[in-house]
Amino acid sequence: MVRDGYIYGLSLLLVAGLLAWATGHWAWGIAPVLLAAFFLWFFRDPERAIPPGAGLIVSPGDGLVTETIAISTPDGPKQRISIFLNVFNVHVNRSPIAGVLRRVQYRKGQYLNAMNPASADCNEQNVVTVTGDGFEVTFKQIAGLLARRIVFSLREGDTVARGQRVGLIKFGSRVDVIVPAEAALRVKVGDKVQGGASVLAEMPATELAMAMPAASKSMSAGAQPDASGGEGA
C-alpha cells in the first residue's frame, strides 16, 4: 500500500474514535470509518508480473484505453495511447520501459475532465521521457477533474527498470504514452490495462537490431577514460 493510504486511513479512524467518544454515540463514527476503508483500498499497490522480452512497452497505469492515434511531434511522427484512470483503479504509476530518465518536466495547468481530449495539453501534468534499448518513450501523468496532486519520486538521470514504480496520481486521472511511429500496438480502444503488466506496444525486431549498435556506441563514447585514469562525465 502507498504511504498516503495509511496517513488518510489512520487519521480518519482517529477522527471516528474521537467523534464516538465526544458524542457518546458510535453512529457518529460510521462515516469516518467508511472513508478510512475507502482510502486504505484506494491507495492499494499490488505486485505485478512484469513481462520479459526486448522492445516491449508496458502500461504506466491501470485503466481504460480511450484513444490510440498517430501524432506529429518536433521529433517526428509518433503514436499516442491514452488511458483513463477512474477512482476505482489502482493509481500507482510505473515506467513503461527500462532505461534512463532523459527528461522530467512538470507543467501547471487546468483540471478538465480527464476524458476530455483537451486535457492532454491543458491540464496539470508531469511529462517523463525514458530512453533505453535504442528508442524512447514519453509518458504523461495528467491530473483530472478530481485529481489535484501528481506524485513523481525520481529525477532526470535516474535509471529505471521496466514496470518499476515511479509515482502516482491521486484520484481520477489520465496517462498518455507516446511511442515511436514504428511500434506495433498491442491494445485498442476499449481495452482495460494494468500498470506494469499489460503490453501496450512492441518495437519491431529489425528496429531494435538497428538501434542497439548505435546505442552501444554512444554509451562507449560517453565513458572514455580521462587523463587521471578515471572515466569522463
C-alpha positions as CSV (number, residue, x, y, z in Angstrom):
1,M,0.0,0.0,0.0
2,V,1.1,3.6,-0.7
3,R,2.1,5.5,2.4
4,D,-0.8,8.0,1.8
5,G,-3.3,5.3,2.4
6,Y,-2.0,4.8,6.0
7,I,-2.0,8.5,6.6
8,Y,-5.5,9.1,5.4
9,G,-6.9,5.8,6.8
10,L,-5.4,6.1,10.3
11,S,-6.3,9.8,10.6
12,L,-9.9,9.1,9.8
13,L,-10.1,6.2,12.2
14,L,-8.8,8.5,14.9
15,V,-11.5,11.0,13.9
16,A,-14.1,8.3,14.2
17,G,-12.9,7.4,17.6
18,L,-12.9,11.0,18.8
19,L,-16.4,11.6,17.4
20,A,-17.8,8.5,19.1
21,W,-16.2,9.4,22.4
22,A,-17.2,13.1,22.3
23,T,-20.8,12.4,21.4
24,G,-21.3,9.1,23.3
25,H,-22.9,7.6,20.1
26,W,-20.9,5.2,18.0
27,A,-23.0,6.0,14.9
28,W,-21.1,9.3,14.6
29,G,-18.0,7.3,13.7
30,I,-19.6,5.4,10.8
31,A,-18.9,8.0,8.1
32,P,-15.2,8.4,9.0
33,V,-14.7,4.6,9.2
34,L,-16.2,4.2,5.8
35,L,-13.9,6.9,4.4
36,A,-10.9,5.3,6.1
37,A,-11.8,2.0,4.4
38,F,-12.1,3.7,1.1
39,F,-8.7,5.4,1.3
40,L,-7.0,2.2,2.5
41,W,-8.4,0.4,-0.5
42,F,-7.8,3.3,-3.0
43,F,-4.1,3.5,-2.2
44,R,-3.5,-0.2,-2.7
45,D,-0.3,-1.1,-4.5
46,P,-0.5,-4.8,-5.7
47,E,2.5,-6.6,-7.1
48,R,2.5,-7.1,-10.8
49,A,4.2,-9.7,-13.1
50,I,6.4,-7.6,-15.5
51,P,6.5,-9.2,-18.9
52,P,10.1,-10.0,-20.2
53,G,11.3,-9.5,-23.7
54,A,13.1,-7.0,-25.8
55,G,11.2,-4.0,-27.2
56,L,8.1,-4.3,-25.0
57,I,6.4,-1.1,-23.9
58,V,4.1,-1.7,-20.8
59,S,1.3,0.4,-19.5
60,P,2.3,3.0,-16.9
61,G,-1.0,2.8,-15.2
62,D,-4.3,0.8,-14.7
63,G,-7.3,2.0,-16.6
64,L,-9.3,2.0,-19.9
65,V,-7.7,2.7,-23.3
66,T,-9.7,5.7,-24.6
67,E,-7.6,6.6,-27.7
68,T,-4.8,5.4,-30.0
69,I,-3.8,8.0,-32.5
70,A,-0.9,9.0,-34.8
71,I,0.5,12.4,-33.9
72,S,3.1,14.8,-35.1
73,T,5.9,16.0,-32.7
74,P,9.0,18.1,-33.0
75,D,10.9,14.8,-33.1
76,G,8.8,13.4,-36.0
77,P,5.7,11.2,-36.2
78,K,4.7,9.3,-33.1
79,Q,1.8,7.3,-31.7
80,R,-0.2,8.3,-28.6
81,I,-2.1,5.9,-26.4
82,S,-4.4,7.5,-23.8
83,I,-5.5,5.6,-20.7
84,F,-8.3,6.9,-18.4
85,L,-8.0,6.0,-14.7
86,N,-11.2,6.2,-12.7
87,V,-11.5,6.5,-9.0
88,F,-11.7,2.6,-8.7
89,N,-8.4,1.9,-10.5
90,V,-5.0,1.5,-8.9
91,H,-3.3,4.8,-9.2
92,V,0.3,3.8,-8.8
93,N,2.3,4.6,-12.0
94,R,5.1,2.5,-13.4
95,S,7.8,3.1,-16.1
96,P,6.8,1.7,-19.5
97,I,10.4,0.7,-20.4
98,A,13.8,0.2,-18.9
99,G,16.3,3.0,-19.4
100,V,17.3,6.4,-18.2
101,L,15.0,9.3,-17.4
102,R,16.2,11.8,-20.0
103,R,13.6,14.5,-19.2
104,V,11.2,15.1,-16.4
105,Q,9.1,18.3,-16.8
106,Y,6.2,19.4,-14.6
107,R,3.6,21.7,-16.1
108,K,0.9,23.6,-14.3
109,G,-2.5,23.7,-15.9
110,Q,-6.2,23.2,-15.6
111,Y,-8.3,20.4,-14.2
112,L,-10.5,19.4,-17.1
113,N,-12.3,16.1,-17.1
114,A,-9.6,13.5,-17.9
115,M,-11.9,12.0,-20.6
116,N,-11.7,15.3,-22.5
117,P,-9.1,15.1,-25.2
118,A,-8.1,18.7,-24.5
119,S,-6.8,17.6,-21.0
120,A,-3.8,16.1,-22.7
121,D,-2.5,19.6,-23.4
122,C,-4.3,21.9,-21.0
123,N,-4.3,20.0,-17.7
124,E,-1.7,20.0,-14.9
125,Q,0.8,17.2,-15.9
126,N,4.2,15.6,-15.4
127,V,5.9,14.7,-18.7
128,V,8.6,12.0,-18.4
129,T,10.8,10.7,-21.3
130,V,12.6,7.4,-20.8
131,T,15.4,6.4,-23.2
132,G,16.5,2.7,-23.4
133,D,17.3,-0.1,-25.9
134,G,17.8,2.4,-28.7
135,F,14.4,4.1,-28.6
136,E,12.5,6.4,-26.3
137,V,9.0,6.6,-24.8
138,T,7.3,9.6,-23.2
139,F,4.5,9.2,-20.7
140,K,2.4,11.9,-19.1
141,Q,0.8,11.9,-15.7
142,I,-2.2,14.1,-16.3
143,A,-4.4,15.5,-13.5
144,G,-8.2,15.2,-13.9
145,L,-11.3,16.8,-12.6
146,L,-10.8,15.2,-9.1
147,A,-7.0,14.6,-9.2
148,R,-5.2,17.5,-7.6
149,R,-1.8,16.1,-6.9
150,I,0.7,14.4,-9.1
151,V,3.5,12.5,-7.3
152,F,6.8,11.5,-9.0
153,S,9.6,10.1,-7.0
154,L,12.6,10.1,-9.4
155,R,14.7,12.7,-11.1
156,E,16.4,13.3,-14.5
157,G,19.3,10.9,-15.0
158,D,17.9,8.2,-12.8
159,T,17.8,4.6,-14.2
160,V,14.6,2.7,-14.1
161,A,13.5,-0.9,-14.8
162,R,10.5,-1.8,-16.9
163,G,7.5,-1.7,-14.7
164,Q,9.3,0.0,-11.8
165,R,7.1,2.2,-9.6
166,V,7.7,5.8,-10.2
167,G,4.8,7.7,-8.6
168,L,1.0,8.1,-8.6
169,I,-1.8,10.4,-9.4
170,K,-4.4,10.9,-6.6
171,F,-8.0,10.1,-7.6
172,G,-9.4,10.3,-11.2
173,S,-6.8,11.0,-13.8
174,R,-5.2,10.0,-17.1
175,V,-1.9,8.8,-18.5
176,D,-0.7,9.3,-22.1
177,V,2.0,7.2,-23.6
178,I,3.9,8.4,-26.7
179,V,5.7,5.6,-28.5
180,P,7.7,5.5,-31.8
181,A,5.7,5.5,-35.0
182,E,7.1,2.1,-36.0
183,A,6.0,0.4,-32.8
184,A,3.3,-2.2,-33.2
185,L,0.3,-1.5,-31.0
186,R,-0.9,-4.4,-28.8
187,V,-4.0,-2.7,-27.5
188,K,-7.1,-1.0,-28.9
189,V,-9.7,1.5,-27.7
190,G,-11.9,-0.1,-25.0
191,D,-9.2,-2.4,-23.6
192,K,-8.6,-2.5,-19.9
193,V,-4.9,-2.5,-18.9
194,Q,-2.8,-2.9,-15.8
195,G,0.2,-0.9,-14.9
196,G,3.5,-2.8,-15.5
197,A,1.7,-5.9,-16.6
198,S,-0.1,-5.1,-19.8
199,V,1.9,-4.7,-23.1
200,L,0.8,-1.6,-25.0
201,A,3.2,-1.8,-27.9
202,E,6.2,-3.7,-29.2
203,M,9.2,-2.4,-31.2
204,P,9.9,-4.5,-34.4
205,A,13.0,-6.7,-34.1
206,T,14.6,-5.1,-37.1
207,E,14.3,-1.6,-35.5
208,L,15.9,-3.0,-32.3
209,A,18.7,-4.6,-34.2
210,M,19.5,-1.3,-36.0
211,A,19.2,0.8,-32.9
212,M,21.2,-1.3,-30.4
213,P,24.7,-0.9,-32.1
214,A,24.2,2.9,-32.2
215,A,23.1,3.0,-28.6
216,S,26.1,0.9,-27.5
217,K,28.5,3.1,-29.5
218,S,27.0,6.2,-27.8
219,M,27.4,4.7,-24.3
220,S,31.0,3.7,-25.1
221,A,31.8,7.2,-26.3
222,G,30.4,8.7,-23.1
223,A,32.7,6.5,-20.9
224,Q,36.1,7.3,-22.3
225,P,38.9,7.4,-19.7
226,D,40.2,10.9,-18.7
227,A,43.8,11.9,-18.1
228,S,43.7,10.8,-14.5
229,G,42.7,7.3,-15.4
230,G,39.1,7.6,-14.4
231,E,36.0,7.8,-16.5
232,G,34.8,11.0,-18.1
233,A,31.5,12.6,-17.2
